[in-house]
């Protein structure tokens, strides 16, 4: 039903300088696998095979990663090291990868609008690779695809966060349909202290309907001159329907050093060691 997933990967990753001076933050490895590969694997698990990337300057290693490396593969052919490439080769063999460039960093909303040429007129997933989500029983995006089959509207993933941290997120409030689903009627981007409508924070997983592109085109720039996806989603909720889903699984904020280290430790203990 949903075959395309968009990856906005044009950001500078300044919180990880100097490492990200020459390496995209999305290519930083959690144990032995780059963040962006975890995201592509999640999209593939959800049934999506067309991976679309909105990139920026200096991001060539992302497209190189999702391509065959003939020299490397020839060098390790016939050795036990070939098994290290099984996961990435499976993605390369079963997915298509397309790329376009975001010429200016004007916010997530602008990045998603930039990806319109790769998506077209169809519903699509969005994964922010900074948010690493782990669930052995079915990826977060797969859970959301199942909900889309029922509701046929935009869906955002949410989780409860401490009220003192709501200023870091887009925050929603709305009618509780069941204990893990809300029909959104309020959405605020990074509310000031004491002004958050709830503690339900949007994380980096979305399923968007294609009308979002026209809404983004009409959405004025907000703070710092950026086009906020939350403003566009609020407009979409007022005109139609946006659902928020409290997903099953664990999320690591790999856009922060603390979250990245926590993700690395977790994946080493619970995923990598079990496969050795």
C-alpha positions as CSV (number, residue, x, y, z in Angstrom):
1,X,0.0,0.0,0.0
2,X,2.7,2.5,1.0
3,X,5.9,1.9,-1.0
4,X,7.9,5.0,-0.5
5,X,9.8,6.4,2.5
6,X,11.4,9.8,2.7
7,X,14.6,10.4,4.6
8,X,15.5,14.1,5.3
9,X,19.3,13.8,5.8
10,X,20.5,17.3,4.8
11,X,21.3,18.6,8.4
12,X,24.8,19.5,9.5
13,X,24.8,17.5,12.8
14,X,26.6,20.2,14.7
15,X,26.0,18.6,18.1
16,X,28.6,15.9,17.0
17,X,31.3,18.2,15.8
18,X,34.1,17.6,15.0
19,X,33.1,14.1,13.9
20,X,30.5,15.5,11.5
21,X,32.8,18.1,9.9
22,X,33.5,15.6,7.1
23,X,31.1,12.7,7.9
24,X,27.2,12.9,7.8
25,X,25.7,12.4,11.2
26,X,23.4,9.8,9.6
27,X,26.5,7.7,8.8
28,X,27.7,7.6,12.4
29,X,27.8,3.9,13.4
30,X,25.7,2.5,16.2
31,X,28.1,-0.5,16.9
32,X,28.9,-1.5,13.3
33,X,25.9,-0.1,11.3
34,X,25.3,3.5,10.4
35,X,22.2,5.2,11.8
36,X,20.6,5.6,8.4
37,X,20.8,1.9,7.6
38,X,18.7,1.2,10.7
39,X,16.1,3.6,9.3
40,X,16.1,1.9,5.9
41,X,15.8,-1.5,7.5
42,X,12.8,-0.2,9.4
43,X,11.1,1.1,6.3
44,X,11.8,-2.1,4.5
45,X,10.3,-4.1,7.4
46,X,7.2,-1.9,6.9
47,X,6.9,-3.0,3.3
48,X,8.5,0.0,1.7
49,X,11.0,-0.5,-1.1
50,X,11.5,3.0,-2.6
51,X,13.9,4.9,-0.4
52,X,14.0,8.7,-1.2
53,X,16.7,10.9,0.4
54,X,16.7,14.7,0.7
55,X,20.4,15.3,1.0
56,X,22.8,18.3,1.2
57,X,26.4,19.1,0.4
58,X,29.0,16.6,1.6
59,X,26.5,13.7,1.9
60,X,28.0,11.5,-0.8
61,X,28.8,8.7,1.6
62,X,25.1,8.0,2.1
63,X,24.5,7.2,-1.5
64,X,27.8,5.3,-1.6
65,X,26.7,3.2,1.3
66,X,23.6,2.0,-0.5
67,X,25.5,1.0,-3.6
68,X,27.8,-2.0,-4.5
69,X,31.5,-1.6,-3.6
70,X,33.1,-3.8,-6.2
71,X,36.7,-3.4,-4.9
72,X,35.8,-4.2,-1.3
73,X,33.6,-7.1,-2.2
74,X,36.3,-8.6,-4.5
75,X,38.8,-8.2,-1.7
76,X,36.8,-10.2,0.9
77,X,35.2,-12.7,-1.6
78,X,35.5,-16.2,-0.2
79,X,36.2,-15.1,3.3
80,X,34.1,-15.1,6.4
81,X,33.9,-11.3,6.2
82,X,31.4,-11.6,3.4
83,X,28.7,-12.1,6.1
84,X,29.3,-8.6,7.4
85,X,27.7,-7.3,4.1
86,X,24.7,-9.5,4.0
87,X,22.2,-7.0,5.5
88,X,23.2,-4.1,3.3
89,X,23.4,-6.2,0.2
90,X,19.8,-7.5,1.0
91,X,18.6,-3.8,1.0
92,X,20.6,-2.9,-2.1
93,X,19.1,-5.9,-4.0
94,X,15.5,-5.3,-2.9
95,X,15.1,-1.5,-2.8
96,X,15.6,1.5,-5.0
97,X,17.3,4.6,-3.8
98,X,16.7,8.1,-5.2
99,X,18.2,11.4,-4.1
100,X,17.6,15.1,-4.3
101,X,19.3,18.0,-2.7
102,X,17.9,20.6,-0.2
103,X,19.8,23.7,-1.3
104,X,19.0,25.7,1.9
105,X,18.4,24.4,5.5
106,X,14.9,25.8,6.0
107,X,13.4,23.3,8.4
108,X,11.9,19.8,8.3
109,X,8.8,21.1,6.5
110,X,10.9,22.5,3.7
111,X,13.0,19.3,3.5
112,X,9.8,17.2,3.1
113,X,8.5,19.6,0.4
114,X,11.8,19.3,-1.4
115,X,11.2,15.5,-1.5
116,X,8.0,15.9,-3.5
117,X,9.7,15.2,-6.8
118,X,10.7,11.8,-5.4
119,X,7.4,10.9,-3.8
120,X,4.7,12.1,-6.2
121,X,1.0,11.8,-5.5
122,X,0.8,9.0,-3.0
123,X,1.0,8.4,0.8
124,X,4.5,7.9,2.1
125,X,6.5,7.3,5.2
126,X,9.1,9.6,6.8
127,X,11.9,8.5,9.0
128,X,14.3,10.9,10.8
129,X,17.4,8.7,11.3
130,X,18.3,10.7,14.5
131,X,15.5,8.7,16.2
132,X,16.5,5.1,16.5
133,X,13.5,3.0,17.3
134,X,13.9,-0.7,18.4
135,X,11.1,-3.2,18.5
136,X,11.8,-6.9,17.8
137,X,8.1,-7.7,17.2
138,X,7.6,-5.2,14.4
139,X,9.1,-1.8,13.6
140,X,7.4,1.4,14.6
141,X,6.7,2.3,10.9
142,X,5.2,-1.1,10.3
143,X,2.8,-0.5,13.2
144,X,1.9,2.8,11.7
145,X,1.3,1.3,8.3
146,X,-1.2,-1.1,9.9
147,X,-3.0,1.9,11.4
148,X,-3.0,3.7,8.0
149,X,-4.9,0.7,6.6
150,X,-7.7,1.5,9.1
151,X,-7.7,5.3,9.2
152,X,-6.4,6.3,5.7
153,X,-5.0,9.6,7.0
154,X,-1.8,11.2,8.2
155,X,-0.3,9.5,11.3
156,X,2.5,10.8,13.6
157,X,4.3,8.7,16.2
158,X,4.3,10.1,19.7
159,X,5.7,9.2,23.1
160,X,5.3,10.6,26.6
161,X,8.1,12.8,27.8
162,X,8.7,14.6,31.1
163,X,6.9,18.0,31.0
164,X,10.2,19.8,31.5
165,X,11.4,18.4,28.2
166,X,8.4,19.3,26.1
167,X,10.2,22.4,24.8
168,X,12.4,20.2,22.7
169,X,9.6,18.7,20.7
170,X,6.4,19.2,18.7
171,X,3.6,18.4,21.2
172,X,0.1,17.2,20.5
173,X,-3.2,17.1,22.3
174,X,-6.5,15.7,21.1
175,X,-9.4,13.2,21.5
176,X,-8.3,9.8,22.8
177,X,-9.7,7.2,20.5
178,X,-8.1,4.3,22.5
179,X,-5.3,4.2,25.0
180,X,-2.6,4.5,22.2
181,X,-4.4,6.6,19.5
182,X,-5.4,10.2,19.5
183,X,-7.2,12.3,17.0
184,X,-5.1,15.5,16.9
185,X,-6.8,18.9,17.4
186,X,-3.8,20.8,18.9
187,X,-0.2,20.7,17.8
188,X,2.6,23.1,19.0
189,X,6.2,23.2,18.0
190,X,8.6,23.5,20.9
191,X,6.3,25.2,23.3
192,X,7.7,27.5,25.9
193,X,7.9,26.3,29.5
194,X,4.4,25.8,31.0
195,X,2.6,26.2,27.6
196,X,2.7,22.6,26.3
197,X,-0.9,21.2,25.8
198,X,0.3,17.7,27.0
199,X,3.4,15.6,27.4
200,X,2.8,13.7,24.2
201,X,5.8,14.5,22.0
202,X,6.1,13.8,18.3
203,X,9.1,11.7,17.3
204,X,10.7,11.1,14.0
205,X,8.2,8.7,12.4
206,X,5.4,9.9,10.1
207,X,3.0,8.6,7.5
208,X,1.9,11.5,5.4
209,X,-0.8,11.8,2.8
210,X,0.2,13.6,-0.5
211,X,-2.0,16.7,0.2
212,X,0.7,17.7,2.7
213,X,2.8,19.1,-0.2
214,X,0.2,21.7,-1.1
215,X,-0.2,22.6,2.6
216,X,3.5,23.0,3.0
217,X,3.7,25.3,0.0
218,X,1.1,27.5,1.7
219,X,2.7,27.4,5.1
220,X,4.7,30.5,6.1
221,X,8.1,30.2,7.7
222,X,8.0,30.2,11.4
223,X,10.8,30.8,13.9
224,X,14.3,31.1,12.5
225,X,12.8,31.3,9.0
226,X,12.1,27.6,9.0
227,X,9.0,25.9,7.6
228,X,7.7,23.7,10.4
229,X,6.1,20.4,9.6
230,X,4.0,20.8,12.8
231,X,2.4,24.0,11.4
232,X,1.4,22.1,8.2
233,X,0.1,19.1,10.2
234,X,-2.0,21.4,12.3
235,X,-3.5,22.9,9.2
236,X,-4.1,19.4,7.9
237,X,-5.8,18.4,11.2
238,X,-8.1,21.3,11.0
239,X,-9.2,20.5,7.5
240,X,-9.3,16.8,7.8
241,X,-7.7,14.2,10.1
242,X,-4.4,13.6,11.7
243,X,-3.9,10.7,14.1
244,X,-1.2,10.4,16.7
245,X,0.0,6.9,17.7
246,X,1.8,6.0,21.0
247,X,4.0,3.4,19.5
248,X,5.3,0.1,21.0
249,X,9.0,-0.1,21.3
250,X,12.0,1.9,22.5
251,X,13.3,5.1,21.0
252,X,16.8,6.6,21.4
253,X,17.5,10.2,20.6
254,X,20.7,9.8,18.6
255,X,20.7,13.5,17.8
256,X,22.2,13.9,21.2
257,X,25.5,12.5,22.5
258,X,23.8,11.0,25.5
259,X,21.1,9.2,23.4
260,X,23.7,8.1,20.9
261,X,25.8,6.4,23.6
262,X,22.7,4.8,25.1
263,X,21.7,3.4,21.7
264,X,25.2,2.0,21.1
265,X,25.3,0.3,24.5
266,X,21.8,-1.1,24.0
267,X,22.4,-2.4,20.5
268,X,25.7,-3.9,21.5
269,X,24.2,-5.8,24.4
270,X,20.9,-6.8,22.9
271,X,21.5,-7.1,19.1
272,X,25.2,-7.3,18.2
273,X,26.3,-9.8,20.8
274,X,23.4,-12.1,20.1
275,X,24.5,-12.4,16.5
276,X,28.1,-13.1,17.1
